[in-house]
Structures are given as structure tokens and as C-alpha cells.
């Protein structure tokens, strides 16, 4: 069985004070890290940002608002068009504010990606190799 799931989506990025612009979102899931989804956002061959998201939080964001920290997710809809609104707070700027961006993804595409991840590792069957993790942590000092 394949331990990896990958999906590339065209999403809409809205940075501070700008209109939406299309960028690519590369979503990836590795059964070796069963609770996380990596989202890498890119444009013109450059990675603009990479975030590790909680798989369950990503799923919950499709049906209601979640998140209180650097990542906040919620569904939005306009007629039949359903989107997942992903708000990201980044590093602090020199003026004391924080970098801020919002990404809008087509919700059915995100749901299809999550369905594929659940086929690899069903919810509740995630396992973390604690002994291997501790050995890695201890070996790096």
C-alpha cells in the first residue's frame, strides 16, 4: 500500500492589502507522520511558505471554524462554490506586526485529498514510533 498522498491544487492567495492571486498548493501526507499534512505554497517555481497542519484540524475546518493560534481555518461559501479559508500568521515584522496571509482552496478538492489520507491511515489508527523518536532526539543532543 502507498504510504504517501500528494495533491496539487490551484488556490487563491490574499496577502495584506492585496486582491486574490492564484498560487499552487502542494498538499502531502506521509503515513510515517500520521497526524500531519504539509502544505507548500508556491508561485513561479518558488516556495512562498510551507506549513505543517494537523490533519484532523484541516478536516474540521471544512465544516466549522477551528484554530486559535498561527493557523485558523473555516468554511466559506458563495452559492454553490465552497471554499476552505486558511488564515496564516507568520513571523513578526520590524514594526511589531505579523506577516499575515489568507489562502482560499476549493473545499471539495481538500476533502478528496483528506479522504485519500484516511485510506492510508484511518483516523484513530495513527501510530507514532515513540522509541525511534526518543532515540532520534537523544542522538541529536
Secondary structure, DSSP 4 states (H G I P E B T S, - for coil): ---EEEEEEEEEEEETT---EEEEEEEEEEGGGTTEEEEEEEETTEEEEEEEEEHHHHHHTTTS-B-SSSEEEEEEEETTEEEEEEEEEEEEPTTS-EEEEEEEEEHHHHHHHHHHHHHHS-TT-----HHHHHHHHHHH-
